[in-house]
Amino acid sequence: MLSVKQRTDPDELYTMTAMDPFRLETERTGPTPGIITLWLDQGDRPVVVLDHDLIRRLETTLKSLPENAEGLILASAAPRAFVAGADLTAISQLSDEQLHKYLAYASGVYAMLCDLPYPTAAAIHAATLGGGLELAMHCDGLIACPPEAKPYPVGLPEAGLSICPGWGGTNLLPARMDPAKAIKLTAEGKTLMFDEACEAGLFDEIAPTKEDLIETAQSWINAQKKPTRHSGTPSRWIGCKPHAAKVLEALDAVRPEITSAPGQAVCDAIDTGLAKGWGAALQVEQEHLVRLRNQPAGKESIRQFFERSAKKA
């Protein structure tokens, strides 16, 4: 889901004031910190939204990580969501040039996760949508826990707003579950509820309860080998040898069914990733996102989203 930030001032988007890092917790005391947990938060807000300030705080925090850590858990202190998505106000109001900068800047910050010299895992406890799932999938593993109350959604709903993912989701999700199903879900903007995501094999490990989530993520990290990194490229995406052939076969099978403009953008980004690599796929996604948000269907879908959000407020 692409979430609403209360206000976005395009003229102040790229100010360079210092940002405080997020809270870090270490697994143990002593000469090495063991596995570090990075807690995303936005104060008293019930969800975390990927606005420019949050991404800058994430960058500051990742730069501050000790070199002798043994793993990183990306967690969220927000009660209602791991991350609810990108800042829809920015996506709707920024100029094309500013939006390209916002998307590219965040991509560079997420790539820092992919370059860490130790295993990483996202600890998912609630709704994880759009840019939030893309951020999580930049980690090596997805560790989830059952919902405390009602089931929570996980997925890439952008096509439901007549736009498309912009931070690699088209090339990430098909490498973590059945590729044909992942492509269709992304092209249609449909999400999975927690039980459906479990059945689809999206998560690498399921904690018994929310209270066990961080410990389960630590155990998963401890069981991993030291990763081989490829300069900002996620460890699990469609270009990896175990996935590429299956994704290409799945794309050929489902593509005739996908006729919408956002769905065709999703297919184009997958094609590009398979043929030209991760960086090219990101560029194509972001070009399509900027183009689609300027189309009448994109503008109307976003307007309706704001109306629904205002009624719920």
C-alpha positions as CSV (number, residue, x, y, z in Angstrom):
1,M,0.0,0.0,0.0
2,L,1.1,3.5,-0.7
3,S,0.4,5.5,2.4
4,V,-0.6,9.1,3.0
5,K,1.9,11.4,4.7
6,Q,0.3,14.5,6.3
7,R,2.3,17.0,4.2
8,T,5.1,17.0,1.7
9,D,6.9,20.2,0.7
10,P,8.7,19.5,-2.6
11,D,11.0,22.6,-2.0
12,E,12.3,21.1,1.3
13,L,12.5,17.5,0.2
14,Y,16.3,17.4,-0.3
15,T,17.4,19.6,2.6
16,M,20.5,18.1,4.3
17,T,19.8,18.7,8.0
18,A,21.2,16.0,10.3
19,M,19.0,13.0,11.0
20,D,19.0,11.0,14.2
21,P,19.5,7.2,13.7
22,F,16.9,4.6,14.6
23,R,17.2,2.6,17.8
24,L,19.6,-0.3,17.7
25,E,19.6,-3.2,20.0
26,T,22.4,-5.7,20.3
27,E,22.1,-9.3,21.0
28,R,24.8,-9.4,23.6
29,T,27.4,-7.3,25.5
30,G,31.1,-7.7,25.0
31,P,33.6,-7.1,22.2
32,T,31.1,-8.0,19.5
33,P,27.5,-7.0,19.3
34,G,26.3,-10.3,17.7
35,I,23.0,-9.7,15.8
36,I,21.7,-6.2,15.8
37,T,18.0,-5.3,15.6
38,L,17.2,-2.0,13.9
39,W,13.8,-0.6,15.0
40,L,12.0,1.6,12.4
41,D,9.6,4.1,14.0
42,Q,7.9,7.4,13.4
43,G,7.1,8.5,16.9
44,D,3.5,8.0,17.9
45,R,2.3,7.2,14.4
46,P,0.6,3.7,14.2
47,V,2.3,2.9,11.0
48,V,5.6,3.5,9.3
49,V,5.6,5.3,6.0
50,L,8.5,5.5,3.7
51,D,8.8,9.3,3.4
52,H,12.0,11.1,2.6
53,D,12.9,11.7,6.3
54,L,12.5,8.1,7.3
55,I,14.7,6.9,4.4
56,R,17.3,9.4,5.4
57,R,17.2,8.2,9.0
58,L,17.6,4.6,7.7
59,E,20.6,5.7,5.7
60,T,22.2,7.4,8.8
61,T,21.5,4.2,10.8
62,L,22.9,1.8,8.3
63,K,26.1,3.9,8.1
64,S,26.4,3.7,11.8
65,L,26.3,-0.1,12.1
66,P,29.5,-1.7,13.6
67,E,31.7,-3.6,11.2
68,N,32.0,-6.6,13.6
69,A,28.2,-7.3,13.8
70,E,27.1,-10.9,12.9
71,G,23.7,-10.1,11.5
72,L,21.0,-7.5,11.2
73,I,17.3,-7.7,11.9
74,L,15.1,-5.0,10.4
75,A,12.1,-4.6,12.6
76,S,9.3,-2.0,13.1
77,A,8.0,-0.5,16.3
78,A,4.7,0.6,14.7
79,P,1.8,-1.4,16.1
80,R,-0.3,-1.5,12.9
81,A,2.2,-2.2,10.2
82,F,5.8,-3.3,9.6
83,V,5.8,-0.6,6.9
84,A,2.6,0.6,5.3
85,G,4.2,1.7,2.0
86,A,5.7,4.7,0.3
87,D,4.5,8.3,0.8
88,L,1.6,8.7,-1.6
89,T,1.5,12.4,-1.1
90,A,5.1,12.6,-2.5
91,I,4.2,10.3,-5.4
92,S,1.2,12.4,-6.3
93,Q,2.6,15.9,-5.8
94,L,6.3,15.9,-6.6
95,S,7.5,17.0,-10.1
96,D,8.7,14.3,-12.4
97,E,12.3,15.2,-11.6
98,Q,11.8,15.3,-7.9
99,L,9.9,11.9,-7.9
100,H,12.7,10.3,-9.9
101,K,15.2,11.6,-7.3
102,Y,13.0,10.3,-4.4
103,L,12.7,6.9,-5.9
104,A,16.4,6.6,-6.9
105,Y,17.6,7.9,-3.5
106,A,15.6,5.3,-1.6
107,S,16.9,2.6,-4.0
108,G,20.4,3.5,-3.1
109,V,19.6,3.4,0.6
110,Y,17.9,0.0,0.3
111,A,21.0,-1.3,-1.6
112,M,23.0,-0.7,1.5
113,L,21.2,-3.6,3.1
114,C,22.3,-5.8,0.2
115,D,26.0,-4.9,0.8
116,L,26.2,-5.8,4.5
117,P,28.8,-8.5,5.1
118,Y,26.5,-10.6,7.2
119,P,23.0,-12.2,6.9
120,T,20.0,-9.9,7.2
121,A,16.3,-10.6,8.0
122,A,13.1,-8.5,8.1
123,A,10.9,-9.2,11.2
124,I,7.3,-8.9,10.0
125,H,4.6,-8.6,12.6
126,A,1.8,-6.7,10.7
127,A,0.8,-5.2,7.4
128,T,3.7,-5.1,4.9
129,L,2.7,-3.5,1.7
130,G,4.1,-1.8,-1.4
131,G,7.4,-0.2,-0.6
132,G,7.4,-1.8,2.8
133,L,7.5,-5.3,1.3
134,E,10.1,-4.1,-1.2
135,L,12.3,-2.9,1.7
136,A,11.8,-6.2,3.5
137,M,12.7,-8.2,0.4
138,H,16.1,-6.4,0.2
139,C,16.9,-8.5,3.3
140,D,18.1,-12.1,2.9
141,G,15.2,-13.5,4.9
142,L,11.6,-12.7,5.7
143,I,10.6,-13.8,9.2
144,A,6.9,-13.4,10.2
145,C,4.6,-14.0,13.1
146,P,0.9,-14.7,13.3
147,P,-1.4,-11.7,13.7
148,E,-2.3,-10.7,17.3
149,A,-5.9,-9.9,16.2
150,K,-7.2,-9.7,12.7
151,P,-5.1,-11.1,9.8
152,Y,-2.7,-8.7,8.1
153,P,-2.0,-8.2,4.4
154,V,1.3,-8.6,2.6
155,G,1.9,-7.7,-1.0
156,L,2.3,-5.2,-3.7
157,P,-1.0,-3.3,-4.3
158,E,0.3,-0.5,-6.5
159,A,-1.4,-1.7,-9.7
160,G,-4.7,-1.3,-7.8
161,L,-3.9,2.4,-7.9
162,S,-3.1,2.3,-11.6
163,I,0.6,2.6,-11.0
164,C,3.4,0.0,-10.4
165,P,6.1,-0.8,-7.9
166,G,9.2,1.4,-8.0
167,W,11.7,-0.2,-5.7
168,G,12.3,-3.6,-7.3
169,G,9.1,-5.4,-6.2
170,T,8.4,-6.8,-9.7
171,N,11.8,-8.5,-9.7
172,L,11.8,-9.6,-6.0
173,L,8.5,-11.2,-5.3
174,P,8.7,-13.9,-8.1
175,A,11.9,-15.1,-6.5
176,R,10.2,-15.7,-3.1
177,M,7.1,-17.6,-4.2
178,D,5.6,-19.3,-7.2
179,P,6.6,-16.9,-10.0
180,A,3.4,-17.1,-12.0
181,K,1.3,-16.3,-9.0
182,A,3.6,-13.5,-7.9
183,I,3.5,-11.9,-11.4
184,K,-0.3,-12.1,-11.6
185,L,-0.7,-10.7,-8.1
186,T,1.6,-7.8,-8.8
187,A,0.1,-7.1,-12.2
188,E,-3.4,-7.0,-10.6
189,G,-2.4,-5.1,-7.4
190,K,-3.7,-7.9,-5.2
191,T,-2.2,-8.8,-1.8
192,L,-2.1,-11.9,0.3
193,M,-3.4,-12.2,3.9
194,F,-1.0,-13.7,6.4
195,D,-2.3,-17.3,6.1
196,E,-2.2,-17.1,2.3
197,A,1.4,-15.7,2.4
198,C,2.4,-18.6,4.6
199,E,0.8,-21.1,2.2
200,A,2.6,-19.5,-0.7
201,G,5.9,-19.9,1.0
202,L,6.7,-16.2,1.1
203,F,8.2,-16.4,4.6
204,D,11.5,-18.1,5.5
205,E,10.4,-18.8,9.1
206,I,7.3,-18.3,11.2
207,A,7.6,-17.4,14.8
208,P,5.1,-18.9,17.2
209,T,4.0,-15.5,18.5
210,K,4.9,-11.8,18.2
211,E,6.9,-12.1,21.4
212,D,9.1,-14.8,19.8
213,L,9.7,-12.9,16.5
214,I,13.1,-11.3,17.2
215,E,14.4,-14.5,18.7
216,T,13.2,-16.5,15.7
217,A,14.9,-14.1,13.4
218,Q,18.1,-14.4,15.4
219,S,18.0,-18.1,15.2
220,W,17.4,-18.0,11.4
221,I,20.4,-15.6,10.9
222,N,22.6,-17.8,13.0
223,A,21.8,-20.8,10.7
224,Q,22.9,-18.9,7.6
225,K,26.3,-19.0,5.9
226,K,28.2,-15.7,5.4
227,P,26.6,-14.3,2.2
228,T,28.2,-13.5,-1.1
229,R,27.3,-9.9,-2.1
230,H,27.0,-8.4,-5.5
231,S,27.3,-4.6,-5.2
232,G,23.8,-3.5,-4.1
233,T,21.9,-6.3,-5.6
234,P,19.5,-8.3,-3.4
235,S,20.5,-11.9,-2.7
236,R,17.1,-13.2,-3.9
237,W,15.7,-11.7,-7.1
238,I,14.7,-13.1,-10.5
239,G,18.1,-12.7,-12.0
240,C,19.7,-15.3,-9.7
241,K,20.4,-18.6,-11.4
242,P,17.9,-20.7,-9.3
243,H,15.1,-18.4,-10.4
244,A,15.7,-16.9,-13.9
245,A,14.5,-19.8,-16.0
246,K,11.4,-20.4,-14.0
247,V,10.4,-16.7,-14.0
248,L,10.9,-16.5,-17.7
249,E,8.6,-19.5,-18.2
250,A,6.0,-18.1,-15.8
251,L,6.1,-14.7,-17.6
252,D,5.5,-16.3,-21.0
253,A,2.6,-18.3,-19.5
254,V,0.7,-15.4,-17.8
255,R,1.6,-12.5,-20.0
256,P,-1.3,-13.0,-22.5
257,E,-3.7,-12.6,-19.6
258,I,-2.2,-9.3,-18.5
259,T,-3.7,-6.4,-20.4
260,S,-3.8,-3.4,-18.0
261,A,-1.3,-0.6,-18.3
262,P,0.1,-1.3,-14.8
263,G,0.2,-5.0,-15.5
264,Q,2.1,-4.4,-18.7
265,A,4.6,-2.2,-16.9
266,V,5.2,-5.0,-14.4
267,C,5.9,-7.4,-17.2
268,D,8.2,-5.0,-18.9
269,A,10.2,-4.6,-15.6
270,I,10.5,-8.3,-15.3
271,D,11.6,-8.7,-18.9
272,T,14.2,-6.0,-18.3
273,G,15.5,-7.6,-15.2
274,L,16.0,-11.0,-16.9
275,A,17.6,-9.4,-19.9
276,K,19.6,-6.5,-18.6
277,G,20.0,-6.9,-14.8
278,W,18.9,-5.4,-11.5
279,G,19.8,-1.8,-12.1
280,A,18.1,-1.7,-15.4
281,A,14.9,-3.2,-13.9
282,L,14.8,-0.6,-11.2
283,Q,15.2,2.2,-13.8
284,V,12.3,0.8,-15.9
285,E,10.1,0.4,-12.9
286,Q,10.6,4.0,-11.8
287,E,10.1,5.3,-15.3
288,H,6.8,3.5,-15.5
289,L,5.7,4.7,-12.0
290,V,6.3,8.3,-12.9
291,R,4.6,7.9,-16.2
292,L,1.6,6.0,-14.8
293,R,1.0,8.5,-12.0
294,N,0.6,11.2,-14.6
295,Q,-2.0,9.3,-16.6
296,P,-5.8,10.0,-16.0
297,A,-6.3,6.5,-14.5
298,G,-3.4,7.0,-12.1
299,K,-4.6,10.5,-11.0
300,E,-8.1,9.3,-10.5
301,S,-7.1,6.2,-8.5
302,I,-4.9,8.3,-6.2
303,R,-7.6,10.9,-5.7
304,Q,-10.0,8.2,-4.7
305,F,-7.4,6.8,-2.3
306,F,-7.1,10.2,-0.6
307,E,-10.9,10.4,-0.3
308,R,-11.1,7.0,1.3
309,S,-8.3,7.9,3.7
310,A,-10.0,11.2,4.7
311,K,-13.2,9.4,5.5
312,K,-11.4,6.9,7.8
313,A,-9.5,9.6,9.6
